[in-house]
Amino acid sequence: MSEPSNRQPIGAGIFALTGLALARTGPSLPLAFLAAAVPVGLSMPVLAMLGSGHPISGDTYFYAARFFSPVASFTGVWAYLLLVAEDGLLPRRLAAVNRRFGTPHPANSMSYQ
């Protein structure tokens, strides 16, 4: 069986990966969901207002360029692409280090079988 992918529609991960999350967090899973919902609940209305006020594609670049500066926007988008995005350089490098040296704490690693 292959590893779960992040490229699933919204909601699929809740059904497919809740068992793995439960295995890692145990009975504190509802608290973990609540802790994740707080920042999402605070940021999504802001993004919805920005999206309705300035409906444009490329919002990651556009909002920062419009409200800060084009240089900050350019830097932020490239930092996101290189460091944070699923296929960025940092996640790939960390995965390569993990394959080479193994996980630092095997008890905390998730196994996909």
PyMOL commands that set and color helices and strands:
alter all, ss='L'
color gray80, all
select helices_A, chain A and resi 12-53+59-67+70-84+89-101+106-108
alter helices_A, ss='H'
color red, helices_A
deselect
rebuild
show_as cartoon
